[in-house]
Amino acid sequence: MEIQFIDLKSQYQAAKKTIDARIQSVLDHGQYIMGPEVRELESSLESYTGAKHCVTVASGTEALLISMMALGIGRGHEVVTTPFTFAATAETIILLGATPVFVDIEQDTCNIDPRAIEAAITDRTKAIIPVSLYGQVCDMDEINAIADRNGRIPVIEDAAQSFGAMYKNRKSCNLSTIACTSFFPSKPLGCYGDGGAIFTDDDRLALAMREIRIHGQGRRYHHTRVGVGGRMDTLQCAIVLAKLERLDWELEQRSIAGARYLDMLKKSRLVDSPVVRSDCASVWGQFTVQVPDRDRVVEELQAMKIPVAVHYPIPLHRQLAYEGKCRRINDLVVAEAVAKRVLSLPMHAYIDVGTQQQVIAALERAVR
């Protein structure tokens, strides 16, 4: 049987009855934009995370953009973040006319290094965006403390890969001023297209975000602020509601699969396993190892029909699009080194022991 990098087909078959019923309900009532499932999902996600407010939006990218718009971030401002992330984290900053300020990451977790943040803060700093990469939350208490002692700078957790993860017995998306997540199909909680959500406990920010996502409307055709077309459609909300029913079980299976991979890799001398902090529980949005001569290893694994991916091969400060548009602190040597070594293995809630053994056996052959 062909190995799946992410097995959405098995997930659908397991939840088919609920997903189909949810979709049919939307087709029956016909409210495809801002239908009842939108607020139902927001309420369910508020309960799940413990956050006071959830605002569903069109994508994880829109979540970041709308969050910064609500904070008033724009030209002349700076936002401290990581260069080792998907482009959306930085491109939304630049789209608003602000400047991403990149600081280095931790070698073992690949998350932003809190120790590097303080040196990047200036009187132009208007937000800090740590990215909870690969499904593990950053050291949010330390980051929040740095933000507080430098003028209560807002912290936006980019939780696109970490919905459902735990940090000191608290859930990702309820750890900072604002949190943003994505429901892209490959995420731990995904829809069948694009979707995302913003979380906050701040009533004023929540109101601004709700208005910004519908072109800045306080009510129909009454525009209180400049906004965007950033709504999450009703069908996608219905799909996420169906999947939310199985999420805790799926996260448990991801945890088991992640532990199996770690155990299988214990004796390897050439593969660096991901490190999970003792105060965190990862949802394994990706299971990402570090290997020598990564491009050769990828080629050999593909020849053995093992699907793999690289998240991410070029840090953002080295991307052509961001030349002259960003600032960096020091040489970002860890981010550059890690980008040459990372390799993501098949990971999903339905992966079995035999498949994982096959993947690791092939990986060990490839790195020798």
PAVEX-695706 format. One line per field, with one value per residue (C-alpha): residue number from 0; residue in one letter; z negated, x negated, y. Coordinates in nm, 4 decimals. Layout:
PAVEX-695706
pos (NUM,...)
code (a,...)
w (Z,...)
u (X,...)
v (Y,...)
***
This chain:
PAVEX-695706
pos (0,1,2,3,4,5,6,7,8,9,10,11,12,13,14,15,16,17,18,19,20,21,22,23,24,25,26,27,28,29,30,31,32,33,34,35,36,37,38,39,40,41,42,43,44,45,46,47,48,49,50,51,52,53,54,55,56,57,58,59,60,61,62,63,64,65,66,67,68,69,70,71,72,73,74,75,76,77,78,79,80,81,82,83,84,85,86,87,88,89,90,91,92,93,94,95,96,97,98,99,100,101,102,103,104,105,106,107,108,109,110,111,112,113,114,115,116,117,118,119,120,121,122,123,124,125,126,127,128,129,130,131,132,133,134,135,136,137,138,139,140,141,142,143,144,145,146,147,148,149,150,151,152,153,154,155,156,157,158,159,160,161,162,163,164,165,166,167,168,169,170,171,172,173,174,175,176,177,178,179,180,181,182,183,184,185,186,187,188,189,190,191,192,193,194,195,196,197,198,199,200,201,202,203,204,205,206,207,208,209,210,211,212,213,214,215,216,217,218,219,220,221,222,223,224,225,226,227,228,229,230,231,232,233,234,235,236,237,238,239,240,241,242,243,244,245,246,247,248,249,250,251,252,253,254,255,256,257,258,259,260,261,262,263,264,265,266,267,268,269,270,271,272,273,274,275,276,277,278,279,280,281,282,283,284,285,286,287,288,289,290,291,292,293,294,295,296,297,298,299,300,301,302,303,304,305,306,307,308,309,310,311,312,313,314,315,316,317,318,319,320,321,322,323,324,325,326,327,328,329,330,331,332,333,334,335,336,337,338,339,340,341,342,343,344,345,346,347,348,349,350,351,352,353,354,355,356,357,358,359,360,361,362,363,364,365,366,367)
code (m,e,i,q,f,i,d,l,k,s,q,y,q,a,a,k,k,t,i,d,a,r,i,q,s,v,l,d,h,g,q,y,i,m,g,p,e,v,r,e,l,e,s,s,l,e,s,y,t,g,a,k,h,c,v,t,v,a,s,g,t,e,a,l,l,i,s,m,m,a,l,g,i,g,r,g,h,e,v,v,t,t,p,f,t,f,a,a,t,a,e,t,i,i,l,l,g,a,t,p,v,f,v,d,i,e,q,d,t,c,n,i,d,p,r,a,i,e,a,a,i,t,d,r,t,k,a,i,i,p,v,s,l,y,g,q,v,c,d,m,d,e,i,n,a,i,a,d,r,n,g,r,i,p,v,i,e,d,a,a,q,s,f,g,a,m,y,k,n,r,k,s,c,n,l,s,t,i,a,c,t,s,f,f,p,s,k,p,l,g,c,y,g,d,g,g,a,i,f,t,d,d,d,r,l,a,l,a,m,r,e,i,r,i,h,g,q,g,r,r,y,h,h,t,r,v,g,v,g,g,r,m,d,t,l,q,c,a,i,v,l,a,k,l,e,r,l,d,w,e,l,e,q,r,s,i,a,g,a,r,y,l,d,m,l,k,k,s,r,l,v,d,s,p,v,v,r,s,d,c,a,s,v,w,g,q,f,t,v,q,v,p,d,r,d,r,v,v,e,e,l,q,a,m,k,i,p,v,a,v,h,y,p,i,p,l,h,r,q,l,a,y,e,g,k,c,r,r,i,n,d,l,v,v,a,e,a,v,a,k,r,v,l,s,l,p,m,h,a,y,i,d,v,g,t,q,q,q,v,i,a,a,l,e,r,a,v,r)
w (0.0000,0.0899,-0.2118,-0.2684,-0.3955,-0.5306,-0.5094,-0.4587,-0.2869,-0.5964,-0.8120,-0.5886,-0.5888,-0.9687,-1.0011,-0.6775,-0.8319,-1.0434,-0.7738,-0.5096,-0.7440,-0.8297,-0.4624,-0.3726,-0.6463,-0.4890,-0.1439,-0.2859,-0.4571,-0.1858,-0.4055,-0.2543,-0.3929,-0.7685,-0.8204,-1.1672,-1.1607,-1.1690,-1.5143,-1.6281,-1.5386,-1.7070,-2.0253,-2.0155,-1.9644,-2.2496,-2.4751,-2.3477,-2.3950,-2.6893,-2.4978,-2.5492,-2.1796,-1.8577,-1.5203,-1.2211,-0.9052,-0.5518,-0.6227,-0.8653,-0.6570,-0.6920,-1.0651,-1.0934,-0.8678,-1.0472,-1.3888,-1.3001,-1.1412,-1.4667,-1.6514,-1.4137,-1.2785,-0.9680,-0.8008,-1.0178,-1.2654,-1.3341,-1.4269,-1.5827,-1.4539,-1.3296,-0.9826,-1.0037,-0.9178,-0.6271,-0.4302,-0.5598,-0.8944,-0.7362,-0.4223,-0.6220,-0.8145,-0.4886,-0.3297,-0.6091,-0.5429,-0.8573,-0.8822,-0.9980,-1.2381,-1.2356,-1.5348,-1.5571,-1.6637,-1.9052,-1.7566,-1.9167,-1.8913,-1.5843,-1.7635,-1.8133,-2.0766,-2.3503,-2.4511,-2.1132,-2.1231,-2.3665,-2.1593,-1.8628,-2.0404,-1.9599,-2.0089,-1.6711,-1.7841,-1.7806,-1.8129,-1.8622,-1.6576,-1.7855,-1.5646,-1.7401,-1.4773,-1.3921,-1.6573,-1.9677,-2.1502,-2.1980,-2.5465,-2.5707,-2.9370,-2.8745,-2.5562,-2.7310,-3.0146,-2.7661,-2.5984,-2.9302,-3.0553,-2.7256,-2.7322,-2.7153,-2.3502,-2.2062,-2.1434,-1.8546,-1.8666,-1.5129,-1.5994,-1.2430,-1.3220,-1.6923,-1.7501,-2.0381,-2.1697,-2.5399,-2.7192,-3.0989,-3.1054,-2.8937,-2.5326,-2.2367,-2.1133,-2.4675,-2.5798,-2.4588,-2.3488,-2.0242,-1.8613,-1.4989,-1.3595,-1.0202,-0.9087,-0.5911,-0.5119,-0.6322,-0.9782,-1.2929,-1.2652,-0.9005,-0.6611,-0.2892,-0.1586,-0.3328,-0.6743,-0.9954,-1.3308,-1.5661,-1.9451,-2.2085,-2.5518,-2.4587,-2.3873,-2.1914,-1.9663,-1.9085,-1.7937,-1.5590,-1.4106,-1.3535,-1.1678,-0.9707,-0.8333,-0.6705,-0.5039,-0.8245,-0.8673,-1.2093,-1.0434,-0.6829,-0.4648,-0.7689,-0.7588,-1.0868,-0.9731,-0.6687,-0.6352,-0.4055,-0.2668,-0.5270,-0.6200,-0.6599,-0.4588,-0.6192,-0.4458,-0.5759,-0.9277,-0.9056,-0.8097,-1.0974,-1.3375,-1.2213,-1.2588,-1.5989,-1.7389,-1.6739,-1.7427,-2.0913,-1.9683,-1.6670,-1.8814,-2.1100,-1.8058,-1.6846,-2.0275,-2.0186,-1.6659,-1.7632,-2.0650,-1.8438,-1.5983,-1.8830,-2.0246,-1.6856,-1.6400,-1.9840,-1.8606,-1.5469,-1.5407,-1.2162,-1.2632,-1.5149,-1.6544,-1.7370,-2.1011,-2.2942,-2.6002,-2.9284,-2.9828,-2.6358,-2.4556,-2.0790,-1.8334,-1.5772,-1.3016,-1.1358,-1.2549,-1.1494,-1.1948,-1.1037,-0.8788,-0.7096,-0.3315,-0.3269,0.0507,0.1100,-0.1652,-0.0122,0.3275,0.1852,-0.0181,0.2845,0.4806,0.2055,0.2410,-0.1025,-0.0838,-0.2661,-0.2711,-0.3731,-0.6088,-0.5313,-0.2942,-0.2782,-0.5775,-0.4989,-0.5302,-0.2371,-0.0158,0.2848,0.2041,-0.1318,-0.0304,-0.1573,-0.3330,-0.6585,-0.9360,-1.1142,-1.4437,-1.4092,-1.1537,-1.2252,-1.2069,-1.3695,-1.1308,-0.8324,-0.9565,-1.0452,-0.7064,-0.5398,-0.7592,-0.8288,-0.6834,-0.7619,-0.7717,-0.7158,-1.0163,-1.0758,-1.3192,-1.1056,-1.0551,-1.1852,-1.3450,-1.0321,-0.8182,-1.0713,-1.0875,-0.7084,-0.7074,-0.9727,-0.8116,-0.4821,-0.6552,-0.8236,-0.4914,-0.3274,-0.5866,-0.6025)
u (0.0000,-0.1242,-0.2398,-0.0499,-0.2302,0.1053,0.4001,0.7104,0.8942,0.8864,0.9877,1.2866,1.3979,1.3835,1.5964,1.7951,2.1421,2.0947,1.9152,2.1759,2.4621,2.3007,2.2474,2.6027,2.7403,2.5709,2.6947,3.0459,3.0531,2.8490,2.6767,2.3308,2.1895,2.2061,2.4562,2.5358,2.2417,2.0016,2.1040,2.1517,1.7913,1.6649,1.8489,1.7143,1.3571,1.3920,1.4947,1.2158,0.9342,1.0700,1.0277,1.3025,1.3406,1.2948,1.3308,1.3305,1.1643,1.0818,0.7357,0.4478,0.2898,0.5999,0.5948,0.2480,0.3350,0.6603,0.4947,0.2280,0.4843,0.6823,0.3648,0.3126,-0.0168,-0.1338,-0.4049,-0.7063,-0.6317,-0.8329,-0.7245,-0.9712,-0.9396,-1.1250,-1.2761,-1.2141,-0.8455,-0.6026,-0.6020,-0.2609,-0.4086,-0.6276,-0.4357,-0.1377,-0.3696,-0.5093,-0.1636,-0.0737,-0.3845,-0.5647,-0.9045,-0.9671,-1.2602,-1.4012,-1.5707,-1.7259,-1.5683,-1.6428,-1.8449,-1.6424,-1.2797,-1.3207,-1.0987,-1.1973,-1.4683,-1.3218,-1.6737,-1.7158,-1.3938,-1.4826,-1.7755,-1.5418,-1.2946,-1.2981,-1.0519,-0.9064,-0.8215,-0.4434,-0.4114,-0.6004,-0.4940,-0.6333,-0.5457,-0.4503,-0.6270,-0.5656,-0.2902,-0.4885,-0.4140,-0.6948,-0.8047,-0.5132,-0.5526,-0.9055,-0.8016,-0.5053,-0.7348,-0.9755,-0.6822,-0.5449,-0.8692,-0.9202,-0.5968,-0.3348,-0.3984,-0.1170,-0.2149,-0.0492,-0.0968,-0.1128,0.0523,0.1140,-0.0440,0.0345,0.4105,0.4817,0.1226,0.0546,-0.1873,-0.2071,0.1398,0.2865,0.3965,0.2300,0.4392,0.5073,0.1597,0.1095,0.2765,0.3900,0.3498,0.4028,0.4564,0.5149,0.7634,0.5715,0.6537,0.3180,0.3384,0.4226,0.7723,0.8408,1.1248,1.1526,1.0200,0.8933,1.0027,0.8636,0.9454,0.8306,0.8474,0.8301,0.9608,0.9690,1.3248,1.2056,0.9762,1.2423,1.4923,1.2342,1.1497,1.5154,1.5671,1.2413,1.3220,1.6424,1.4938,1.4922,1.8691,2.0224,2.3543,2.4548,2.3253,2.2030,1.8227,1.6553,1.3013,1.1062,1.1376,1.0994,1.3113,1.1902,1.4863,1.4676,1.7510,2.0274,1.9437,1.5876,1.7111,1.9486,1.6618,1.4443,1.7378,1.7656,1.3923,1.3816,1.5877,1.2969,1.0119,0.9161,0.8990,0.6919,0.4530,0.4080,0.3211,0.0756,-0.0859,-0.1202,-0.2649,-0.5087,-0.6272,-0.6765,-0.8890,-1.1003,-1.1499,-1.2481,-1.5054,-1.6666,-1.9674,-2.0281,-2.3571,-2.2939,-1.9360,-1.8559,-1.5076,-1.2755,-1.2849,-0.9636,-0.9964,-0.8985,-0.6223,-0.4720,-0.2586,-0.3015,-0.0235,-0.2906,-0.1657,-0.4804,-0.7273,-1.0501,-1.3973,-1.7373,-1.9732,-2.3098,-2.3194,-1.9442,-1.8980,-2.0628,-1.8534,-1.5335,-1.6297,-1.6969,-1.3740,-1.1710,-1.3348,-1.2098,-0.8600,-0.8683,-0.6855,-0.8700,-0.8650,-1.0958,-0.9565,-1.1409,-1.4420,-1.5176,-1.4739,-1.2749,-1.5627,-1.7263,-1.4164,-1.4294,-1.0879,-1.2060,-1.5373,-1.5444,-1.2097,-1.3209,-1.5713,-1.7616,-1.9416,-2.2893,-2.3585,-2.0709,-2.3181,-2.0908,-1.8016,-2.0336,-2.1908,-1.8585,-1.7072,-1.9720,-1.8943,-1.5196,-1.3114,-0.9452,-0.8275,-0.4758,-0.2580,0.1156,0.3623,0.4084,0.0459,-0.0246,-0.3275,-0.4241,-0.4245,-0.6369,-0.8838,-0.9074,-0.9683,-1.2415,-1.4113,-1.4238,-1.5500,-1.8314,-1.9365,-1.9304,-2.1447,-2.4188)
v (0.0000,0.3480,0.5473,0.8719,1.1811,1.3077,1.0691,1.2837,0.9982,0.7763,1.0701,1.1398,0.7778,0.7699,1.0855,1.0533,1.0334,1.3466,1.5459,1.4604,1.5514,1.8838,1.9704,1.8662,2.0895,2.3911,2.2933,2.2688,2.6087,2.7834,3.0425,3.0031,3.3291,3.3942,3.1129,2.9715,2.7298,3.0246,3.1398,2.7776,2.7010,3.0165,2.9254,2.5686,2.6909,2.9406,2.6532,2.4297,2.6798,2.8765,3.2035,3.4622,3.5421,3.3445,3.5151,3.2814,3.4143,3.3092,3.1650,3.1623,3.4375,3.6553,3.5844,3.7388,4.0316,4.1151,4.0820,4.3355,4.5668,4.5573,4.6587,4.9509,4.8224,5.0032,5.2073,5.2819,5.0048,4.6892,4.3367,4.0932,3.7375,3.4295,3.3822,3.0065,2.9866,2.9910,3.3172,3.4274,3.5262,3.7936,3.8858,4.0106,4.2450,4.3861,4.4178,4.6596,4.8665,4.7498,4.5812,4.2220,4.2051,3.8535,3.6911,3.3465,3.0189,2.7358,2.4504,2.1726,2.2941,2.5211,2.7751,3.1393,3.1861,3.4090,3.5159,3.6855,3.8870,4.1635,4.2905,4.3355,4.5629,4.9353,5.2192,5.1170,4.7624,4.7175,4.3386,4.0121,3.7077,3.3771,3.0784,2.7533,2.5473,2.1811,2.1598,2.2629,2.5880,2.8413,2.9456,3.1859,3.2836,3.4058,3.5858,3.7506,3.8604,4.0221,4.1980,4.3236,4.4722,4.6541,4.8509,4.5746,4.4958,4.2794,3.9168,3.7305,3.3529,3.2148,2.8846,2.7689,2.4297,2.3958,2.4055,2.1663,2.1685,2.2225,2.4545,2.4318,2.2737,2.5537,2.5303,2.6943,2.9887,3.1109,3.2137,3.5719,3.8950,3.7360,3.3951,3.2969,2.9488,2.7909,2.5275,2.4431,2.0767,1.9390,2.0993,1.8991,2.0520,2.1290,2.2014,2.1183,2.4476,2.7581,2.8771,3.0169,3.1727,3.4475,3.4226,3.6960,3.7882,4.1578,4.2812,4.5847,4.3826,4.1177,4.3820,4.5351,4.1941,4.1052,4.4330,4.4184,4.0712,4.2052,4.5129,4.7147,4.7079,4.7717,4.6863,4.6382,4.9229,5.1165,5.1077,5.1985,5.1173,4.9961,4.6194,4.3203,4.0380,3.7927,3.5735,3.1969,3.0473,2.8446,2.5154,2.5183,2.6004,2.3047,2.0724,2.1908,2.1413,1.7797,1.7196,1.8887,1.6003,1.3605,1.6013,1.4821,1.1214,1.2233,1.4276,1.1264,0.9140,1.1782,1.1778,0.7989,0.8104,1.0848,0.8838,0.5773,0.7733,0.9115,0.5644,0.4225,0.6986,0.6660,0.4674,0.6711,0.8605,1.0463,1.1664,1.4405,1.3830,1.6726,1.7810,1.8423,2.0638,1.8980,2.1573,2.1082,1.8507,1.8729,1.7932,1.6959,1.9214,1.7893,1.5268,1.6954,1.5511,1.6952,1.5002,1.5537,1.5971,1.6506,1.6803,1.3428,1.1837,1.3224,1.1827,0.8381,0.8333,0.9340,0.6522,0.4168,0.5725,0.7340,1.0685,1.3475,1.7281,2.0101,2.2755,2.5084,2.5022,2.8765,3.1091,3.4212,3.6668,3.4840,3.5023,3.7357,3.8833,4.0173,4.1715,4.5297,4.4871,4.3257,4.3743,4.1013,4.0749,3.9201,3.6470,3.4038,3.1188,2.8613,2.9277,2.9005,2.5760,2.4159,2.5065,2.2882,1.9864,1.9660,1.6851,1.6103,1.2486,1.1104,1.2022,1.1810,1.0252,0.7130,0.6104,0.2583,0.0952,-0.0972,0.2154,0.4018,0.1130,0.1173,0.4945,0.4791,0.1803,0.3675,0.6830,0.4912,0.3417,0.6823,0.8601,0.5945)
***
